[in-house]
Structure formats: structure tokens, C-alpha cells
């Protein structure tokens, strides 16, 4: 396993992963204004600039 800092190029994939992971639950709970459902990709870029994000991968 390799842990490293995410880059700005990772933002779209991280945004998509977050929506896939939490979106269905928010919809099931009828939480229509959940951040995961209402935030935009542009906002994700803004948040990325303010935060430290780590990603991990499994080496083969």
C-alpha cells in the first residue's frame, strides 16, 4: 500500500468517489440538501486548496 498527497489532478476522481460512496445513502434518507449532493466540482477544487488530502493505492 502506498499513501501519498493528492494533487489537483485527483480532484475530479475524488469528487466522483464521494458522490458514489455517500450519495445513495443521502438519497435514501431523503437528505436532499446534503453537501455531497449539492456541492459542485468547482467547490471541490476550492476545498482542495484549503485542505490536505491523502490518497492510497495498492501496489502490485
ZAMARGU-4260 file (C-alpha; in steps of 0.2 Angstrom, whole numbers, plus 5000, padded with zeros to 4 digits):
<rodrens>
0) 5000/5000/5000 | 5006/5017/4996 | 5000/5033/5004 | 5004/5050/4996 | 4997/5068/4994
5) 4983/5070/4982 | 4986/5083/4968 | 4974/5095/4959 | 4973/5082/4946 | 4964/5070/4958
10) 4950/5081/4962 | 4938/5075/4949 | 4940/5057/4954 | 4939/5061/4972 | 4923/5071/4969
15) 4916/5057/4960 | 4920/5044/4973 | 4912/5054/4987 | 4896/5056/4977 | 4896/5037/4973
20) 4900/5032/4991 | 4888/5044/5000 | 4875/5050/4988 | 4864/5034/4988 | 4863/5035/5007
25) 4859/5053/5007 | 4845/5050/4994 | 4839/5035/5004 | 4837/5046/5019 | 4829/5059/5009
30) 4843/5072/5014 | 4841/5082/4998 | 4852/5096/5004 | 4866/5085/5009 | 4883/5093/5004
35) 4888/5078/4994 | 4873/5081/4983 | 4873/5100/4982 | 4892/5104/4981 | 4899/5107/4964
40) 4916/5102/4956 | 4921/5120/4957 | 4918/5120/4976 | 4928/5104/4977 | 4943/5112/4969
45) 4941/5127/4981 | 4941/5115/4996 | 4956/5105/4990 | 4966/5121/4990 | 4962/5123/5009
50) 4964/5105/5014 | 4977/5092/5015 | 4971/5076/5006 | 4979/5059/5006 | 4976/5045/4993
55) 4981/5027/4994 | 4984/5014/4981 | 4989/4996/4982 | 5005/4992/4973 | 5005/4976/4963
</rodrens>
